[in-house]
Amino acid sequence: MNTTVSILAEIPEELHATLTNYLESHPEWDQDRVFAAALSLFLLQNGNCDTAGSSSSYRSAAKVYLNALFQHSF
């Protein structure tokens, strides 16, 4: 089951400008794909996979990250 959660977040103006420039020069990427890749990478780098439940979450985050990089649907 794929669940989508909508996130409304304010980001610094400089980051917004950088993201806009990136998206303009990389038409194969969109804002949702960038945020999915960035958030899943953050969770992979900062998550704790010591327990069975968190290990499953880690694998799920890894799947989302790889799908975002290789442009597969979630």
N, C-alpha and C positions, 0 to 999 in steps of 0.2 A: 504494500500500500504506500503510495506516494502522498505525502502531506506537504502542503505549501504554507509557509508562515510569512505573512507580509511584515516587513520591518520598515519603520519610518525612523530615520536617523539623521541628525545634523552632523555634517562633517566640516572641517575647517575649509575656508575659501581656497587656500593654496592646494589642498588635496583635491577639491572639486575641480579646479582648473587643470591639475595634472591628469586626473581621471578623464576629463573631457578631451584633452589633447590625445591621450592614449586611445580612447575610443574612436576618435576621428581618424587616427592613423592605422587602426586595426579593426576594419569593418567586420571581421569574423567574430569579434567579441561584442558583448553588450553589457550593460550595467549589472544585470542580474547574474550573468556568468562571472564577472569580476568579483562581485560580492560573495558569491558562493565559493569561489576558489580561495579568496582571502580569508573568509571566516572558517572554512574547513581546515586550511593550513594552520591558522592560529590555534584551533582546537587540537590538531595533531601535535603541534609543537608544545602546547601547554597543558594538554590533558594528562590524565593519570590512568593507565591501563593495567593496574595491579589487580583489579577484581574482575570477576566474570562479567558483570554488568557493564563495567567501564570498558572492558576489552571489546565487547560488542559495539559500544558507542564509538570506540576508536576505529574499528573496521568500517563502520558506517560513514564516519567522517572521511576516512581514506578513500572510500568509494566515491563520495561526492566530489572530493578534491580531484581525483583522477578523471572522473567524468567531465568536470568543468575544464580541465586542461585539454582533454581530447575531444571536447564538444559533443558528448553524448547526452541524451536527455536524461533527466533525473528520475 
